[in-house]
Amino acid sequence: MLTVWGRNNSINVQKVMWTVAELGLQHERIDVGRQFGGLDTPEFLAMNPNGRIPTIVDDDGTVVWESNAVVRYLAAKYGAGSLWPDDAARRASADQWMDWMLTVIALLINPVFVALIRTAPEERDSDALAAAAEGLADAWRILDAHLAAQPYAVGEALSMADIPIGCACFRYYALDLAHPDLPNVAAWYARLQEREAFREHVMIALS
């Protein structure tokens, strides 16, 4: 059985759990990280020397860490032709959007999340928060333009590409800040919300 290490309100663990649910994989999830601790134990560090979540152990003993790598591994092994695009060009496009979430969206949304969710109002840097929010709006406009031509990130059906950016999109709309008009992103996000796996594993209260 697949074992997933990580707390359910971590965005990176949510990527993995959404993938697991879409693929219908039997699994066990073990709470570690933040209030649960457990990341600095010899046993955990033997699996992931970075001491971070998520980390998975597949039923054959394969260990994978780094959330996007885990999503790719599970999609390739268990979701060929669905979450894992068979076509090399579509797969490269999926990789591109997954990495875009890390190199563009995550860098902008993380400080906003920390400021609004984990920082007392009187301790927030309002100028930095406003700048990050503006940058986020510009970034989402890139995806909005892309989605004008198709319902999902790399075509007509959900793929691994939608999972990281979909998790980030939930957080974006859940944060108390001004959101620009993004009709194509909004329609794509509405489609994601129709999926039981997304509702169960991603739409969790921010903390």
C-alpha positions in Angstrom: 0.0 0.0 0.0 1.1 3.5 -0.8 2.1 5.6 2.3 2.0 9.4 2.2 3.7 11.3 4.9 2.4 14.8 5.6 -0.4 16.8 7.2 -3.5 17.3 5.1 -3.5 21.2 5.2 -0.1 21.5 3.5 -0.5 22.6 -0.1 2.2 20.3 -1.2 0.6 17.3 0.5 -2.7 18.3 -1.0 -1.2 18.0 -4.5 -0.3 14.4 -3.7 -3.6 13.5 -2.0 -5.6 14.9 -4.9 -3.5 12.8 -7.3 -4.0 9.7 -5.2 -7.7 10.2 -5.1 -8.0 10.9 -8.8 -6.2 7.6 -9.4 -8.1 5.7 -6.8 -5.0 4.4 -5.1 -5.2 2.5 -1.8 -3.1 4.4 0.6 -2.4 5.5 4.2 -1.6 9.1 5.1 0.5 9.8 8.2 0.4 13.2 9.9 3.8 14.8 10.2 5.0 18.4 10.1 4.2 21.6 12.0 2.0 20.7 15.0 2.6 17.0 14.5 6.4 17.1 14.4 8.2 14.0 13.3 10.3 15.5 10.5 13.6 15.3 12.4 13.4 11.7 13.5 16.1 9.3 12.2 13.4 7.2 10.5 11.9 10.1 8.6 15.3 11.6 7.6 16.3 8.2 6.3 13.5 8.6 3.8 13.9 12.3 3.1 17.1 13.9 4.3 15.5 17.3 3.8 13.1 16.7 6.6 10.1 18.0 4.6 6.7 16.9 3.4 5.4 15.3 1.4 7.3 12.1 1.2 5.8 8.9 -0.2 6.8 5.2 0.1 5.2 3.1 -2.6 4.2 -0.5 -2.1 7.4 -1.7 -3.8 9.6 0.4 -1.4 10.1 3.3 -3.8 10.6 6.6 -1.9 9.8 9.9 -3.6 9.9 13.4 -2.2 9.3 16.9 -3.6 5.6 17.4 -4.3 5.7 17.9 -8.1 8.0 14.9 -8.5 5.6 12.8 -6.5 2.7 13.9 -8.7 4.7 13.0 -11.8 5.7 9.6 -10.4 2.2 8.6 -9.5 0.7 9.9 -12.7 3.4 8.1 -14.8 3.0 4.8 -12.9 -0.7 4.7 -12.4 -2.3 7.3 -14.7 -0.7 6.8 -18.1 -3.0 8.3 -20.7 -5.0 10.2 -18.2 -3.2 12.3 -15.7 0.1 11.4 -17.5 -0.2 12.6 -21.1 1.1 10.0 -23.5 2.0 12.6 -26.1 5.5 14.0 -25.5 4.6 17.5 -26.5 1.5 17.6 -24.2 3.6 16.0 -21.4 6.2 18.8 -21.8 3.5 21.4 -21.6 2.2 19.8 -18.4 5.7 19.9 -17.0 6.0 23.5 -18.0 2.8 24.5 -16.1 3.7 22.5 -13.1 7.1 24.2 -12.9 5.4 27.6 -13.6 3.4 27.1 -10.4 6.6 26.7 -8.4 8.8 29.4 -10.1 6.1 32.1 -10.5 2.9 31.5 -8.5 4.4 29.9 -5.4 7.1 32.7 -5.0 4.3 35.3 -5.1 1.6 33.6 -3.1 3.7 32.2 -0.2 4.5 35.7 1.3 0.9 36.7 0.8 -0.3 33.6 2.5 2.1 34.0 5.4 1.1 37.7 5.8 -2.6 37.1 5.8 -2.9 33.8 7.6 0.0 33.5 9.9 0.9 37.1 10.7 -1.0 39.5 13.1 -2.5 42.4 11.2 -0.4 45.0 13.1 2.8 43.2 12.0 2.0 43.0 8.3 4.0 45.0 5.7 1.1 46.5 3.7 3.4 47.8 0.9 5.0 44.4 0.4 1.6 42.7 0.6 0.1 45.1 -2.1 3.1 44.5 -4.4 2.8 40.7 -4.1 -0.9 40.8 -4.7 -0.4 42.9 -7.8 2.3 40.5 -9.0 -0.1 37.6 -8.4 -2.8 39.2 -10.5 -0.4 39.6 -13.4 0.7 36.0 -13.1 -2.8 34.6 -13.1 -3.6 36.7 -16.2 -1.0 34.5 -18.0 -3.0 31.4 -17.2 -6.2 33.1 -18.0 -5.0 33.9 -21.5 -3.8 30.3 -21.9 -7.2 28.8 -20.8 -9.1 30.9 -23.4 -8.3 28.1 -25.9 -9.0 25.0 -23.8 -10.8 23.9 -20.6 -7.8 22.5 -18.8 -4.1 23.3 -18.7 -3.0 21.0 -21.5 -6.2 20.2 -23.3 -9.7 18.8 -23.0 -9.2 16.8 -19.8 -7.6 17.1 -16.4 -4.0 16.2 -16.3 -1.1 16.4 -13.8 -0.6 20.0 -14.9 -3.8 21.1 -13.3 -3.0 19.7 -9.9 -0.3 22.1 -8.6 -1.9 25.2 -10.1 -5.3 24.1 -9.0 -4.1 23.8 -5.4 -2.6 27.3 -5.6 -5.8 28.7 -7.2 -7.9 27.5 -4.2 -5.5 29.4 -1.9 -5.6 32.4 -4.1 -9.3 32.7 -4.0 -9.5 31.9 -0.3 -7.2 34.8 0.6 -8.7 38.1 1.6 -7.3 40.3 -1.2 -8.5 41.9 -4.4 -8.9 39.5 -7.3 -8.9 40.6 -10.9 -11.5 39.5 -13.4 -10.2 36.2 -14.8 -13.1 34.6 -16.6 -11.2 31.7 -18.0 -9.4 30.9 -14.7 -12.8 31.2 -12.9 -14.4 28.7 -15.3 -11.5 26.3 -15.0 -11.6 26.7 -11.2 -15.3 25.9 -11.3 -14.6 22.7 -13.2 -12.1 21.7 -10.6 -14.6 22.3 -7.8 -16.9 19.7 -9.5 -14.4 17.0 -8.7 -14.9 15.1 -5.5 -11.1 14.6 -5.1 -10.5 18.3 -5.3 -13.2 19.2 -2.8 -12.1 16.5 -0.3 -8.3 17.1 -0.4 -7.8 20.7 -1.5 -10.7 22.7 -0.3 -9.6 22.7 3.3 -9.5 25.7 5.7 -6.3 27.7 5.5 -4.0 27.5 8.5 
